[in-house]
């Protein structure tokens, strides 16, 4: 069956997928797969499939913001994907996790408009526990291995993230300080949509983000997401997501 927006056929899709915002990042991730091939490039949605550690998986870009990303998640699940991991970037709320850190999102604060049209207020956007556990383990293992010798290890955080619609401010203040005081670690634009759509459709999902700056105005310096530290963190999250999906696939195979 052809998915009308992603322009992919369900018979081509594996059960496991990494999703990311940038089509160029999807292509970058696909280069880590064996026998990778591009299935489609429709609007902001670019789809690759290949093998990693013997597991067939997809890599798909979803663009910026929850509404468009939700379209991607919906069609992937309809096409047969059962496990999704988002890799992306986020702005930190704390100096404990500066640019170059990675954070595994256990849940997302729903400040976006999209999920309010899907579920009632108060319904939580929560990651799948098995996906989260696999991501945390993989991210920490990579950090430990790269921290050997003189190489500085990437900091790995685990906690709640915030999903926003606005990237640039307007006349209304974005209440970053409230989220920070409540204990959220970082802000981005799509994770709540991923968790809500996955919950509604019976899939499981998790997310890991590379910190590329500060969202909190008290900590923010000039925004530059193109530093070596951020690039290293992006590589770290990609490798963690790939490892986590492979582990989850092997666990699934062992059940049957």
DRENFI-656035 format. One record per residue (C-alpha): residue number from 1; chain; x, y, z; residue in three letters. Coordinates in nm, 4 decimals. Example, Ala and Ser with C-alpha at 12.3 -4.5 7.8 and 13.67 -1.06 7.14 Angstrom:
# residues 2
<node nr="1" kette="A" xx="1.2300" yy="-0.4500" zz="0.7800" rest="Ala"/>
<node nr="2" kette="A" xx="1.3670" yy="-0.1060" zz="0.7140" rest="Ser"/>
//
This chain:
# residues 256
<node nr="1" kette="A" xx="0.0000" yy="0.0000" zz="0.0000" rest="Unk"/>
<node nr="2" kette="A" xx="0.1303" yy="0.3445" zz="-0.0949" rest="Unk"/>
<node nr="3" kette="A" xx="0.1476" yy="0.6083" zz="0.1771" rest="Unk"/>
<node nr="4" kette="A" xx="0.0145" yy="0.9221" zz="0.0024" rest="Unk"/>
<node nr="5" kette="A" xx="0.2390" yy="1.1843" zz="0.1658" rest="Unk"/>
<node nr="6" kette="A" xx="0.5635" yy="0.9992" zz="0.2369" rest="Unk"/>
<node nr="7" kette="A" xx="0.5290" yy="0.8215" zz="-0.1003" rest="Unk"/>
<node nr="8" kette="A" xx="0.6549" yy="0.4917" zz="0.0399" rest="Unk"/>
<node nr="9" kette="A" xx="0.5071" yy="0.1442" zz="0.0024" rest="Unk"/>
<node nr="10" kette="A" xx="0.4197" yy="-0.0463" zz="0.3177" rest="Unk"/>
<node nr="11" kette="A" xx="0.5791" yy="-0.3649" zz="0.1823" rest="Unk"/>
<node nr="12" kette="A" xx="0.9165" yy="-0.1860" zz="0.1764" rest="Unk"/>
<node nr="13" kette="A" xx="0.9091" yy="-0.0739" zz="0.5386" rest="Unk"/>
<node nr="14" kette="A" xx="1.0733" yy="-0.2553" zz="0.8306" rest="Unk"/>
<node nr="15" kette="A" xx="0.9397" yy="-0.2540" zz="1.1854" rest="Unk"/>
<node nr="16" kette="A" xx="1.2140" yy="-0.0245" zz="1.3187" rest="Unk"/>
<node nr="17" kette="A" xx="1.2804" yy="0.3379" zz="1.2247" rest="Unk"/>
<node nr="18" kette="A" xx="1.4928" yy="0.6356" zz="1.3209" rest="Unk"/>
<node nr="19" kette="A" xx="1.3240" yy="0.9694" zz="1.2560" rest="Unk"/>
<node nr="20" kette="A" xx="1.4915" yy="1.3100" zz="1.2382" rest="Unk"/>
<node nr="21" kette="A" xx="1.4007" yy="1.6590" zz="1.1246" rest="Unk"/>
<node nr="22" kette="A" xx="1.6560" yy="1.7281" zz="0.8531" rest="Unk"/>
<node nr="23" kette="A" xx="1.6493" yy="1.5355" zz="0.5214" rest="Unk"/>
<node nr="24" kette="A" xx="2.0266" yy="1.5809" zz="0.4992" rest="Unk"/>
<node nr="25" kette="A" xx="2.0663" yy="1.4223" zz="0.8428" rest="Unk"/>
<node nr="26" kette="A" xx="1.8547" yy="1.1275" zz="0.7277" rest="Unk"/>
<node nr="27" kette="A" xx="2.0978" yy="1.0773" zz="0.4402" rest="Unk"/>
<node nr="28" kette="A" xx="2.3913" yy="1.1071" zz="0.6826" rest="Unk"/>
<node nr="29" kette="A" xx="2.2445" yy="0.8407" zz="0.9113" rest="Unk"/>
<node nr="30" kette="A" xx="2.1740" yy="0.6130" zz="0.6149" rest="Unk"/>
<node nr="31" kette="A" xx="2.5472" yy="0.6039" zz="0.5382" rest="Unk"/>
<node nr="32" kette="A" xx="2.5922" yy="0.4063" zz="0.8608" rest="Unk"/>
<node nr="33" kette="A" xx="2.3638" yy="0.1324" zz="0.7262" rest="Unk"/>
<node nr="34" kette="A" xx="2.4650" yy="-0.1594" zz="0.5072" rest="Unk"/>
<node nr="35" kette="A" xx="2.3049" yy="-0.1842" zz="0.1635" rest="Unk"/>
<node nr="36" kette="A" xx="2.1206" yy="0.1429" zz="0.2208" rest="Unk"/>
<node nr="37" kette="A" xx="1.8819" yy="0.2636" zz="-0.0470" rest="Unk"/>
<node nr="38" kette="A" xx="1.6570" yy="0.5648" zz="-0.0770" rest="Unk"/>
<node nr="39" kette="A" xx="1.2887" yy="0.4853" zz="-0.1132" rest="Unk"/>
<node nr="40" kette="A" xx="1.1418" yy="0.8337" zz="-0.1539" rest="Unk"/>
<node nr="41" kette="A" xx="1.1986" yy="1.2067" zz="-0.1122" rest="Unk"/>
<node nr="42" kette="A" xx="0.8600" yy="1.3783" zz="-0.0914" rest="Unk"/>
<node nr="43" kette="A" xx="0.8381" yy="1.7337" zz="0.0502" rest="Unk"/>
<node nr="44" kette="A" xx="1.0456" yy="1.7272" zz="0.3713" rest="Unk"/>
<node nr="45" kette="A" xx="1.0054" yy="1.3509" zz="0.4069" rest="Unk"/>
<node nr="46" kette="A" xx="1.3099" yy="1.1539" zz="0.2922" rest="Unk"/>
<node nr="47" kette="A" xx="1.3123" yy="0.7785" zz="0.3481" rest="Unk"/>
<node nr="48" kette="A" xx="1.5987" yy="0.5282" zz="0.3458" rest="Unk"/>
<node nr="49" kette="A" xx="1.6153" yy="0.1604" zz="0.4407" rest="Unk"/>
<node nr="50" kette="A" xx="1.9163" yy="-0.0574" zz="0.5156" rest="Unk"/>
<node nr="51" kette="A" xx="2.0724" yy="-0.2973" zz="0.7630" rest="Unk"/>
<node nr="52" kette="A" xx="2.2498" yy="-0.2322" zz="1.0923" rest="Unk"/>
<node nr="53" kette="A" xx="2.3993" yy="-0.5202" zz="1.2905" rest="Unk"/>
<node nr="54" kette="A" xx="2.1768" yy="-0.7583" zz="1.0984" rest="Unk"/>
<node nr="55" kette="A" xx="1.8576" yy="-0.5604" zz="1.1649" rest="Unk"/>
<node nr="56" kette="A" xx="1.6603" yy="-0.4010" zz="0.8844" rest="Unk"/>
<node nr="57" kette="A" xx="1.5636" yy="-0.0455" zz="0.9730" rest="Unk"/>
<node nr="58" kette="A" xx="1.4465" yy="0.2779" zz="0.8141" rest="Unk"/>
<node nr="59" kette="A" xx="1.5671" yy="0.6350" zz="0.8477" rest="Unk"/>
<node nr="60" kette="A" xx="1.3070" yy="0.9035" zz="0.7746" rest="Unk"/>
<node nr="61" kette="A" xx="1.3102" yy="1.2823" zz="0.7978" rest="Unk"/>
<node nr="62" kette="A" xx="1.0007" yy="1.4596" zz="0.9304" rest="Unk"/>
<node nr="63" kette="A" xx="1.0765" yy="1.8306" zz="0.8963" rest="Unk"/>
<node nr="64" kette="A" xx="1.0320" yy="2.1005" zz="1.1613" rest="Unk"/>
<node nr="65" kette="A" xx="0.7357" yy="2.1222" zz="1.3987" rest="Unk"/>
<node nr="66" kette="A" xx="0.4760" yy="1.8854" zz="1.5377" rest="Unk"/>
<node nr="67" kette="A" xx="0.1998" yy="1.9000" zz="1.2706" rest="Unk"/>
<node nr="68" kette="A" xx="0.4183" yy="1.7952" zz="0.9787" rest="Unk"/>
<node nr="69" kette="A" xx="0.6133" yy="1.5500" zz="1.1919" rest="Unk"/>
<node nr="70" kette="A" xx="0.2903" yy="1.3848" zz="1.3074" rest="Unk"/>
<node nr="71" kette="A" xx="0.1970" yy="1.3158" zz="0.9452" rest="Unk"/>
<node nr="72" kette="A" xx="0.5259" yy="1.1309" zz="0.9103" rest="Unk"/>
<node nr="73" kette="A" xx="0.4748" yy="0.9288" zz="1.2277" rest="Unk"/>
<node nr="74" kette="A" xx="0.1186" yy="0.8388" zz="1.1346" rest="Unk"/>
<node nr="75" kette="A" xx="0.2123" yy="0.7102" zz="0.7893" rest="Unk"/>
<node nr="76" kette="A" xx="0.5166" yy="0.5192" zz="0.9152" rest="Unk"/>
<node nr="77" kette="A" xx="0.3020" yy="0.3365" zz="1.1690" rest="Unk"/>
<node nr="78" kette="A" xx="0.0352" yy="0.2681" zz="0.9065" rest="Unk"/>
<node nr="79" kette="A" xx="0.3112" yy="0.1278" zz="0.6856" rest="Unk"/>
<node nr="80" kette="A" xx="0.4110" yy="-0.1216" zz="0.9556" rest="Unk"/>
<node nr="81" kette="A" xx="0.6706" yy="0.0544" zz="1.1699" rest="Unk"/>
<node nr="82" kette="A" xx="0.6279" yy="-0.0479" zz="1.5334" rest="Unk"/>
<node nr="83" kette="A" xx="0.9318" yy="0.1147" zz="1.6999" rest="Unk"/>
<node nr="84" kette="A" xx="1.0461" yy="0.4737" zz="1.6388" rest="Unk"/>
<node nr="85" kette="A" xx="1.3381" yy="0.6694" zz="1.7828" rest="Unk"/>
<node nr="86" kette="A" xx="1.3741" yy="1.0404" zz="1.7198" rest="Unk"/>
<node nr="87" kette="A" xx="1.7202" yy="1.1932" zz="1.6991" rest="Unk"/>
<node nr="88" kette="A" xx="1.7388" yy="1.5708" zz="1.6903" rest="Unk"/>
<node nr="89" kette="A" xx="1.8667" yy="1.8854" zz="1.8563" rest="Unk"/>
<node nr="90" kette="A" xx="1.7365" yy="2.0843" zz="2.1512" rest="Unk"/>
<node nr="91" kette="A" xx="1.8034" yy="2.3912" zz="2.3612" rest="Unk"/>
<node nr="92" kette="A" xx="1.9125" yy="2.3210" zz="2.7180" rest="Unk"/>
<node nr="93" kette="A" xx="1.7480" yy="2.4640" zz="3.0304" rest="Unk"/>
<node nr="94" kette="A" xx="2.0472" yy="2.3998" zz="3.2536" rest="Unk"/>
<node nr="95" kette="A" xx="2.4195" yy="2.4673" zz="3.2619" rest="Unk"/>
<node nr="96" kette="A" xx="2.4583" yy="2.1042" zz="3.3689" rest="Unk"/>
<node nr="97" kette="A" xx="2.3966" yy="2.0106" zz="3.0051" rest="Unk"/>
<node nr="98" kette="A" xx="2.5672" yy="2.2651" zz="2.7789" rest="Unk"/>
<node nr="99" kette="A" xx="2.6058" yy="2.2460" zz="2.4023" rest="Unk"/>
<node nr="100" kette="A" xx="2.7633" yy="1.9137" zz="2.3134" rest="Unk"/>
<node nr="101" kette="A" xx="2.5623" yy="1.7107" zz="2.5676" rest="Unk"/>
<node nr="102" kette="A" xx="2.2912" yy="1.4579" zz="2.4814" rest="Unk"/>
<node nr="103" kette="A" xx="1.9603" yy="1.4035" zz="2.6610" rest="Unk"/>
<node nr="104" kette="A" xx="1.7296" yy="1.1018" zz="2.6472" rest="Unk"/>
<node nr="105" kette="A" xx="1.3700" yy="1.2240" zz="2.6749" rest="Unk"/>
<node nr="106" kette="A" xx="1.1568" yy="1.0235" zz="2.9166" rest="Unk"/>
<node nr="107" kette="A" xx="0.8470" yy="1.2383" zz="2.8561" rest="Unk"/>
<node nr="108" kette="A" xx="0.7521" yy="1.5640" zz="2.6861" rest="Unk"/>
<node nr="109" kette="A" xx="0.5632" yy="1.8680" zz="2.8128" rest="Unk"/>
<node nr="110" kette="A" xx="0.2818" yy="1.9247" zz="2.5635" rest="Unk"/>
<node nr="111" kette="A" xx="0.2926" yy="2.2958" zz="2.4829" rest="Unk"/>
<node nr="112" kette="A" xx="0.2372" yy="2.2366" zz="2.1119" rest="Unk"/>
<node nr="113" kette="A" xx="-0.0968" yy="2.2886" zz="1.9392" rest="Unk"/>
<node nr="114" kette="A" xx="-0.1078" yy="1.9604" zz="1.7493" rest="Unk"/>
<node nr="115" kette="A" xx="-0.1419" yy="1.7195" zz="2.0414" rest="Unk"/>
<node nr="116" kette="A" xx="-0.4184" yy="1.9297" zz="2.1965" rest="Unk"/>
<node nr="117" kette="A" xx="-0.6278" yy="1.8376" zz="1.8926" rest="Unk"/>
<node nr="118" kette="A" xx="-0.5540" yy="1.4666" zz="1.9394" rest="Unk"/>
<node nr="119" kette="A" xx="-0.5911" yy="1.3997" zz="2.3135" rest="Unk"/>
<node nr="120" kette="A" xx="-0.7422" yy="1.5808" zz="2.6142" rest="Unk"/>
<node nr="121" kette="A" xx="-0.5462" yy="1.8252" zz="2.8267" rest="Unk"/>
<node nr="122" kette="A" xx="-0.3648" yy="1.6375" zz="3.0982" rest="Unk"/>
<node nr="123" kette="A" xx="-0.2999" yy="1.3275" zz="2.8866" rest="Unk"/>
<node nr="124" kette="A" xx="0.0748" yy="1.2607" zz="2.9149" rest="Unk"/>
<node nr="125" kette="A" xx="0.3263" yy="1.2339" zz="2.6319" rest="Unk"/>
<node nr="126" kette="A" xx="0.5487" yy="0.9554" zz="2.7599" rest="Unk"/>
<node nr="127" kette="A" xx="0.8254" yy="0.7495" zz="2.6016" rest="Unk"/>
<node nr="128" kette="A" xx="0.8137" yy="0.3716" zz="2.5918" rest="Unk"/>
<node nr="129" kette="A" xx="1.0110" yy="0.2328" zz="2.8868" rest="Unk"/>
<node nr="130" kette="A" xx="1.1951" yy="-0.0349" zz="2.6858" rest="Unk"/>
<node nr="131" kette="A" xx="1.2987" yy="0.2102" zz="2.4150" rest="Unk"/>
<node nr="132" kette="A" xx="1.4132" yy="0.4591" zz="2.6761" rest="Unk"/>
<node nr="133" kette="A" xx="1.6137" yy="0.1967" zz="2.8639" rest="Unk"/>
<node nr="134" kette="A" xx="1.7872" yy="0.0853" zz="2.5438" rest="Unk"/>
<node nr="135" kette="A" xx="1.8696" yy="0.4460" zz="2.4531" rest="Unk"/>
<node nr="136" kette="A" xx="2.0088" yy="0.5294" zz="2.7977" rest="Unk"/>
<node nr="137" kette="A" xx="2.2255" yy="0.2179" zz="2.8016" rest="Unk"/>
<node nr="138" kette="A" xx="2.3597" yy="0.2792" zz="2.4510" rest="Unk"/>
<node nr="139" kette="A" xx="2.4263" yy="0.6494" zz="2.5111" rest="Unk"/>
<node nr="140" kette="A" xx="2.6129" yy="0.5804" zz="2.8355" rest="Unk"/>
<node nr="141" kette="A" xx="2.8159" yy="0.2975" zz="2.6837" rest="Unk"/>
<node nr="142" kette="A" xx="2.9258" yy="0.5210" zz="2.3970" rest="Unk"/>
<node nr="143" kette="A" xx="3.0129" yy="0.7994" zz="2.6396" rest="Unk"/>
<node nr="144" kette="A" xx="3.2220" yy="0.5625" zz="2.8511" rest="Unk"/>
<node nr="145" kette="A" xx="3.4104" yy="0.4246" zz="2.5517" rest="Unk"/>
<node nr="146" kette="A" xx="3.4815" yy="0.7655" zz="2.3962" rest="Unk"/>
<node nr="147" kette="A" xx="3.5874" yy="0.9034" zz="2.7336" rest="Unk"/>
<node nr="148" kette="A" xx="3.8843" yy="0.6677" zz="2.7558" rest="Unk"/>
<node nr="149" kette="A" xx="4.2264" yy="0.8245" zz="2.7245" rest="Unk"/>
<node nr="150" kette="A" xx="4.2377" yy="1.1974" zz="2.6516" rest="Unk"/>
<node nr="151" kette="A" xx="3.8998" yy="1.2211" zz="2.4785" rest="Unk"/>
<node nr="152" kette="A" xx="3.6344" yy="1.4061" zz="2.6783" rest="Unk"/>
<node nr="153" kette="A" xx="3.3192" yy="1.2008" zz="2.7243" rest="Unk"/>
<node nr="154" kette="A" xx="2.9855" yy="1.3375" zz="2.6095" rest="Unk"/>
<node nr="155" kette="A" xx="2.7541" yy="1.4215" zz="2.9004" rest="Unk"/>
<node nr="156" kette="A" xx="2.4373" yy="1.2125" zz="2.8965" rest="Unk"/>
<node nr="157" kette="A" xx="2.1212" yy="1.3419" zz="3.0642" rest="Unk"/>
<node nr="158" kette="A" xx="1.7895" yy="1.1644" zz="3.1183" rest="Unk"/>
<node nr="159" kette="A" xx="1.4659" yy="1.3472" zz="3.1880" rest="Unk"/>
<node nr="160" kette="A" xx="1.1677" yy="1.5500" zz="3.0715" rest="Unk"/>
<node nr="161" kette="A" xx="1.1834" yy="1.7686" zz="2.7611" rest="Unk"/>
<node nr="162" kette="A" xx="0.9463" yy="2.0414" zz="2.6400" rest="Unk"/>
<node nr="163" kette="A" xx="0.7837" yy="2.0457" zz="2.2964" rest="Unk"/>
<node nr="164" kette="A" xx="0.7153" yy="2.3959" zz="2.1632" rest="Unk"/>
<node nr="165" kette="A" xx="0.5742" yy="2.5346" zz="1.8391" rest="Unk"/>
<node nr="166" kette="A" xx="0.7633" yy="2.8649" zz="1.8441" rest="Unk"/>
<node nr="167" kette="A" xx="1.1320" yy="2.8829" zz="1.7550" rest="Unk"/>
<node nr="168" kette="A" xx="1.1622" yy="3.2622" zz="1.7476" rest="Unk"/>
<node nr="169" kette="A" xx="0.9922" yy="3.4829" zz="2.0052" rest="Unk"/>
<node nr="170" kette="A" xx="0.7071" yy="3.7234" zz="1.9357" rest="Unk"/>
<node nr="171" kette="A" xx="0.5247" yy="3.9623" zz="2.1673" rest="Unk"/>
<node nr="172" kette="A" xx="0.4203" yy="3.6758" zz="2.3949" rest="Unk"/>
<node nr="173" kette="A" xx="0.6881" yy="3.5444" zz="2.6272" rest="Unk"/>
<node nr="174" kette="A" xx="0.7703" yy="3.1749" zz="2.5986" rest="Unk"/>
<node nr="175" kette="A" xx="0.7632" yy="3.0536" zz="2.9610" rest="Unk"/>
<node nr="176" kette="A" xx="1.1003" yy="2.8812" zz="2.9563" rest="Unk"/>
<node nr="177" kette="A" xx="1.1695" yy="2.9743" zz="3.3193" rest="Unk"/>
<node nr="178" kette="A" xx="0.8594" yy="2.7914" zz="3.4399" rest="Unk"/>
<node nr="179" kette="A" xx="0.9607" yy="2.4746" zz="3.2593" rest="Unk"/>
<node nr="180" kette="A" xx="1.3138" yy="2.5064" zz="3.3940" rest="Unk"/>
<node nr="181" kette="A" xx="1.1901" yy="2.5558" zz="3.7504" rest="Unk"/>
<node nr="182" kette="A" xx="0.9643" yy="2.2523" zz="3.7135" rest="Unk"/>
<node nr="183" kette="A" xx="1.2653" yy="2.0380" zz="3.6249" rest="Unk"/>
<node nr="184" kette="A" xx="1.2499" yy="2.0059" zz="3.2458" rest="Unk"/>
<node nr="185" kette="A" xx="1.5942" yy="1.9670" zz="3.0895" rest="Unk"/>
<node nr="186" kette="A" xx="1.5548" yy="2.0972" zz="2.7344" rest="Unk"/>
<node nr="187" kette="A" xx="1.3175" yy="2.2287" zz="2.4661" rest="Unk"/>
<node nr="188" kette="A" xx="1.2563" yy="2.1102" zz="2.1094" rest="Unk"/>
<node nr="189" kette="A" xx="0.9654" yy="2.0921" zz="1.8644" rest="Unk"/>
<node nr="190" kette="A" xx="0.8464" yy="1.7364" zz="1.7864" rest="Unk"/>
<node nr="191" kette="A" xx="0.8841" yy="1.4812" zz="2.0667" rest="Unk"/>
<node nr="192" kette="A" xx="0.5365" yy="1.5269" zz="2.2180" rest="Unk"/>
<node nr="193" kette="A" xx="0.3816" yy="1.4565" zz="1.8780" rest="Unk"/>
<node nr="194" kette="A" xx="0.5902" yy="1.1406" zz="1.8445" rest="Unk"/>
<node nr="195" kette="A" xx="0.4890" yy="1.0100" zz="2.1859" rest="Unk"/>
<node nr="196" kette="A" xx="0.1190" yy="1.0915" zz="2.1486" rest="Unk"/>
<node nr="197" kette="A" xx="0.0834" yy="0.9497" zz="1.7974" rest="Unk"/>
<node nr="198" kette="A" xx="0.2723" yy="0.6358" zz="1.8991" rest="Unk"/>
<node nr="199" kette="A" xx="0.0525" yy="0.5873" zz="2.2050" rest="Unk"/>
<node nr="200" kette="A" xx="-0.2664" yy="0.6383" zz="2.0044" rest="Unk"/>
<node nr="201" kette="A" xx="-0.1613" yy="0.3978" zz="1.7278" rest="Unk"/>
<node nr="202" kette="A" xx="-0.0089" yy="0.1227" zz="1.9415" rest="Unk"/>
<node nr="203" kette="A" xx="0.3562" yy="0.1799" zz="1.8519" rest="Unk"/>
<node nr="204" kette="A" xx="0.6451" yy="0.2418" zz="2.0894" rest="Unk"/>
<node nr="205" kette="A" xx="0.8763" yy="0.5407" zz="2.0744" rest="Unk"/>
<node nr="206" kette="A" xx="1.1708" yy="0.7126" zz="2.2374" rest="Unk"/>
<node nr="207" kette="A" xx="1.3896" yy="1.0128" zz="2.1667" rest="Unk"/>
<node nr="208" kette="A" xx="1.7425" yy="1.1381" zz="2.2165" rest="Unk"/>
<node nr="209" kette="A" xx="1.8521" yy="1.4953" zz="2.1438" rest="Unk"/>
<node nr="210" kette="A" xx="2.1873" yy="1.6675" zz="2.1047" rest="Unk"/>
<node nr="211" kette="A" xx="2.2111" yy="1.9984" zz="2.2896" rest="Unk"/>
<node nr="212" kette="A" xx="2.3065" yy="2.2810" zz="2.0514" rest="Unk"/>
<node nr="213" kette="A" xx="2.2629" yy="2.5809" zz="2.2845" rest="Unk"/>
<node nr="214" kette="A" xx="2.0526" yy="2.7202" zz="2.5683" rest="Unk"/>
<node nr="215" kette="A" xx="1.6787" yy="2.7830" zz="2.5504" rest="Unk"/>
<node nr="216" kette="A" xx="1.6758" yy="2.9786" zz="2.8775" rest="Unk"/>
<node nr="217" kette="A" xx="1.7439" yy="3.3483" zz="2.8188" rest="Unk"/>
<node nr="218" kette="A" xx="1.9556" yy="3.3737" zz="3.1354" rest="Unk"/>
<node nr="219" kette="A" xx="2.2005" yy="3.1224" zz="2.9942" rest="Unk"/>
<node nr="220" kette="A" xx="2.1732" yy="3.1878" zz="2.6224" rest="Unk"/>
<node nr="221" kette="A" xx="2.4717" yy="3.3136" zz="2.4281" rest="Unk"/>
<node nr="222" kette="A" xx="2.4786" yy="3.3707" zz="2.0539" rest="Unk"/>
<node nr="223" kette="A" xx="2.3190" yy="3.0629" zz="1.8976" rest="Unk"/>
<node nr="224" kette="A" xx="2.5595" yy="2.8527" zz="1.6907" rest="Unk"/>
<node nr="225" kette="A" xx="2.4511" yy="2.4947" zz="1.6228" rest="Unk"/>
<node nr="226" kette="A" xx="2.7462" yy="2.4268" zz="1.3919" rest="Unk"/>
<node nr="227" kette="A" xx="3.0278" yy="2.3805" zz="1.6433" rest="Unk"/>
<node nr="228" kette="A" xx="3.2514" yy="2.0741" zz="1.6712" rest="Unk"/>
<node nr="229" kette="A" xx="3.0997" yy="1.9948" zz="2.0118" rest="Unk"/>
<node nr="230" kette="A" xx="2.7475" yy="1.9847" zz="1.8673" rest="Unk"/>
<node nr="231" kette="A" xx="2.8607" yy="1.7757" zz="1.5706" rest="Unk"/>
<node nr="232" kette="A" xx="3.0156" yy="1.5248" zz="1.8122" rest="Unk"/>
<node nr="233" kette="A" xx="2.6926" yy="1.5101" zz="2.0133" rest="Unk"/>
<node nr="234" kette="A" xx="2.4885" yy="1.4501" zz="1.6969" rest="Unk"/>
<node nr="235" kette="A" xx="2.7185" yy="1.1590" zz="1.6052" rest="Unk"/>
<node nr="236" kette="A" xx="2.6774" yy="1.0280" zz="1.9591" rest="Unk"/>
<node nr="237" kette="A" xx="2.2968" yy="1.0332" zz="1.9482" rest="Unk"/>
<node nr="238" kette="A" xx="2.2855" yy="0.8723" zz="1.6046" rest="Unk"/>
<node nr="239" kette="A" xx="2.5096" yy="0.5863" zz="1.7146" rest="Unk"/>
<node nr="240" kette="A" xx="2.3062" yy="0.5446" zz="2.0347" rest="Unk"/>
<node nr="241" kette="A" xx="1.9792" yy="0.5271" zz="1.8392" rest="Unk"/>
<node nr="242" kette="A" xx="2.1183" yy="0.2718" zz="1.5953" rest="Unk"/>
<node nr="243" kette="A" xx="2.2492" yy="0.0526" zz="1.8771" rest="Unk"/>
<node nr="244" kette="A" xx="1.9258" yy="0.0838" zz="2.0714" rest="Unk"/>
<node nr="245" kette="A" xx="1.7114" yy="-0.0198" zz="1.7748" rest="Unk"/>
<node nr="246" kette="A" xx="1.9352" yy="-0.3196" zz="1.7089" rest="Unk"/>
<node nr="247" kette="A" xx="1.9098" yy="-0.4260" zz="2.0738" rest="Unk"/>
<node nr="248" kette="A" xx="1.5321" yy="-0.3862" zz="2.0738" rest="Unk"/>
<node nr="249" kette="A" xx="1.5007" yy="-0.5892" zz="1.7532" rest="Unk"/>
<node nr="250" kette="A" xx="1.7060" yy="-0.8731" zz="1.9007" rest="Unk"/>
<node nr="251" kette="A" xx="1.4959" yy="-0.8644" zz="2.2165" rest="Unk"/>
<node nr="252" kette="A" xx="1.1809" yy="-0.8856" zz="2.0064" rest="Unk"/>
<node nr="253" kette="A" xx="1.3180" yy="-1.1782" zz="1.8082" rest="Unk"/>
<node nr="254" kette="A" xx="1.4017" yy="-1.3626" zz="2.1300" rest="Unk"/>
<node nr="255" kette="A" xx="1.0364" yy="-1.3381" zz="2.2422" rest="Unk"/>
<node nr="256" kette="A" xx="0.9061" yy="-1.5317" zz="1.9430" rest="Unk"/>
//
